[in-house]
Amino acid sequence: MKTSKQEYEQMVKKASPPSPTLKNCAWAFLVGGAICTVGQLLKTAYMDLGLDADAASAGVSVTIILVTAICTGFGWFDKLAKHAGAGTLVPISGFANAMVSPAIEFKTEGVVLGLCAKLFSIAGPVLVFGITASVVYGVILYIVNMI
């Protein structure tokens, strides 16, 4: 069956439910903001305990990654992400979830072929392109500063 581009677009529009864009944006904003607010509260608490700003920031990252990994393991993070969408992906919590989810999914295949081989299946491309982009940006900045 050969369909034209217009027929295909009509079929997709008919099969796709309408997306509540405003509601989704509000949830993403509120949840992402809440995660960042918790991070700021943690940083303040760590600084009150005597850490300098850099050490407190590192402590916040480690804490949020740990909490997200635990929540992902129990399935709570996925339930939150179902409603919050990108609000859970933008902060560091999204990276932690991307690391833990494949490990949980493939744990039945064993430690080597499951956990170790699949751990970076989602986060790997993000790391590769993120590192590549930062290197390209650094080279461009270096060249611009030489001129």
C-alpha positions in Angstrom: 0.0 0.0 0.0 1.6 3.2 -1.1 0.5 6.4 0.7 1.2 10.0 -0.1 2.8 12.3 2.4 -0.5 14.1 3.1 -2.3 10.8 3.7 0.4 9.6 6.1 0.2 12.9 8.0 -3.6 12.5 8.3 -3.2 8.9 9.5 -0.6 10.1 12.2 -2.8 13.0 13.3 -5.8 10.6 13.6 -3.9 8.0 15.6 -2.0 10.5 17.9 -3.9 11.8 20.9 -3.7 15.5 21.4 -0.9 16.6 23.7 -1.8 19.0 26.6 1.2 21.2 25.9 0.5 23.8 28.6 -0.1 21.2 31.3 3.1 19.4 30.3 5.1 22.6 30.3 3.7 23.5 33.8 4.6 20.1 35.2 8.1 20.2 33.7 8.7 23.7 35.1 7.4 22.9 38.6 9.2 19.6 39.0 12.4 20.8 37.4 12.3 23.9 39.6 11.6 21.7 42.7 14.6 19.6 41.9 16.8 22.6 41.5 15.4 24.2 44.7 16.2 21.0 46.6 19.7 21.2 45.1 20.1 24.8 46.3 18.8 23.9 49.8 21.3 21.0 49.9 24.1 23.3 48.9 23.2 25.8 51.6 23.1 23.0 54.2 26.4 21.6 53.1 28.0 25.1 53.3 26.5 25.5 56.8 28.3 22.3 57.7 31.6 23.9 56.8 32.1 22.9 53.2 33.3 25.6 50.7 31.2 26.3 47.7 33.0 23.9 45.3 32.8 21.0 47.8 29.2 21.8 48.6 28.3 21.8 44.9 30.0 18.4 44.5 28.1 17.1 47.5 24.8 18.3 45.9 25.6 16.4 42.7 26.5 13.2 44.5 23.4 13.4 46.7 21.0 14.1 43.8 22.6 11.3 41.8 22.3 8.9 44.7 18.7 9.8 45.5 17.7 9.5 41.8 19.4 6.1 41.5 17.6 4.8 44.5 14.3 6.3 43.3 14.8 4.7 39.9 15.6 1.4 41.4 12.3 1.4 43.3 10.4 2.7 40.2 9.4 6.0 41.8 11.4 8.2 39.4 9.7 6.8 36.3 6.3 7.5 37.8 7.4 11.1 38.5 8.9 11.4 35.0 5.7 10.2 33.4 4.0 13.4 34.6 6.9 15.8 34.7 8.6 15.0 31.4 11.6 17.1 30.7 11.4 18.6 34.2 13.2 15.4 35.5 15.6 15.1 32.5 17.2 18.5 32.5 18.8 18.5 36.0 21.5 16.0 36.8 18.8 13.6 37.9 18.0 12.8 34.3 21.6 11.6 33.8 21.5 9.4 36.9 18.2 7.9 35.7 19.7 7.3 32.2 22.6 5.4 33.8 20.5 3.3 36.2 17.6 2.4 34.0 19.5 0.2 31.5 21.4 -1.5 34.3 18.0 -2.5 35.9 16.5 -3.5 32.6 19.4 -5.8 31.6 20.3 -7.3 35.0 18.8 -10.6 34.1 21.5 -11.0 31.5 24.2 -11.1 34.1 26.9 -8.8 35.3 29.1 -8.7 32.3 26.7 -9.0 29.4 23.8 -7.2 31.1 24.9 -4.6 33.6 28.4 -3.7 32.3 27.7 -4.0 28.6 24.4 -2.0 28.7 25.2 0.5 31.4 26.1 3.2 28.9 23.6 2.3 26.2 21.5 5.4 26.8 24.0 7.8 28.5 26.9 6.8 26.2 25.9 8.8 23.2 25.2 11.8 25.5 28.7 11.5 26.9 30.3 11.1 23.4 28.5 14.0 21.8 28.8 16.2 24.9 32.5 15.7 25.2 33.0 16.1 21.4 31.0 19.3 21.5 33.1 20.7 24.4 36.3 19.8 22.6 35.2 21.5 19.4 34.0 24.6 21.4 37.3 24.7 23.2 39.3 24.6 19.9 37.2 27.3 18.4 37.6 29.5 21.5 41.3 28.9 21.5 41.6 29.9 17.8 39.4 33.0 18.3 41.5 34.1 21.3 44.7 33.7 19.2 43.4 36.1 16.6 
